Amino acid sequence: TCLGLVLVWTRSQGGLVFLQPIFGLTYSCLALWLRFGIRVLQNALRRHPLARVSAPTVEEVQEYQRIVAVVYPRLGDVWGTCDGLNLRFERSISQRIQRMFYNGWLHGHFVSNVFVFAVDGTIRICGLNAPGSMHDSTIADYTGVYDKLERVYEATGGKVIVDSAFKLRNNPYLIRTSQALAPTR
């Protein structure tokens, strides 16, 4: 039940009132169980090797490229995809913090993240907890995602598919979704 509470809460915008009738707990008890459940889940995942975010090895990139090439032959050098994610949170009491995390385009307060997914669905590289006012490309630059992707590219020749929010200039390891590719023979 405690794991269920944590998982349901993670899919919400943070309020506990709607969870009270689902789990049959008062607000204060629900808050205590949620805090306990989050700590237990964090400790369990912290020790689990499959829960770690780590750049892929040369062999893993080659395997990912083979998988992509079977379905999309023109993308044979691609091993993953990259995109940003904005997570909404409540407004801060501090005006300085509130301005930093406010995203005018989305009209809300967010923590912004960038994730690089391998074709098997695992997160292999990420940039976390940037202010919501930052653009995906800026986050990737600021958190070192571009540097990590470049190291993978230099070792393997592996590229990553990105959307138009990422800069292509001087980044041969990125392929934009709207980019025209050279025809295959």
Rosetta blueprint (number, residue, H / E / L):
1 T L
2 C H
3 L H
4 G H
5 L H
6 V H
7 L H
8 V H
9 W H
10 T H
11 R L
12 S L
13 Q L
14 G L
15 G L
16 L L
17 V L
18 F L
19 L H
20 Q H
21 P H
22 I H
23 F H
24 G L
25 L L
26 T L
27 Y H
28 S H
29 C H
30 L H
31 A H
32 L H
33 W H
34 L H
35 R H
36 F H
37 G H
38 I H
39 R H
40 V H
41 L H
42 Q H
43 N H
44 A H
45 L H
46 R H
47 R H
48 H L
49 P H
50 L H
51 A H
52 R L
53 V L
54 S L
55 A L
56 P L
57 T L
58 V H
59 E H
60 E H
61 V H
62 Q H
63 E H
64 Y H
65 Q H
66 R H
67 I H
68 V H
69 A H
70 V H
71 V H
72 Y L
73 P H
74 R H
75 L H
76 G L
77 D L
78 V E
79 W E
80 G E
81 T E
82 C E
83 D E
84 G E
85 L E
86 N E
87 L E
88 R E
89 F L
90 E L
91 R L
92 S L
93 I L
94 S L
95 Q H
96 R H
97 I H
98 Q H
99 R H
100 M H
101 F H
102 Y E
103 N E
104 G L
105 W L
106 L L
107 H L
108 G E
109 H E
110 F E
111 V E
112 S E
113 N E
114 V E
115 F E
116 V E
117 F E
118 A E
119 V L
120 D L
121 G L
122 T L
123 I E
124 R E
125 I E
126 C E
127 G E
128 L E
129 N E
130 A E
131 P E
132 G L
133 S L
134 M L
135 H L
136 D H
137 S H
138 T H
139 I H
140 A H
141 D H
142 Y H
143 T L
144 G L
145 V H
146 Y H
147 D H
148 K H
149 L H
150 E H
151 R H
152 V H
153 Y H
154 E H
155 A H
156 T H
157 G L
158 G L
159 K E
160 V E
161 I E
162 V E
163 D L
164 S L
165 A L
166 F L
167 K L
168 L L
169 R L
170 N L
171 N L
172 P L
173 Y L
174 L E
175 I E
176 R E
177 T L
178 S L
179 Q L
180 A L
181 L L
182 A L
183 P L
184 T L
185 R L
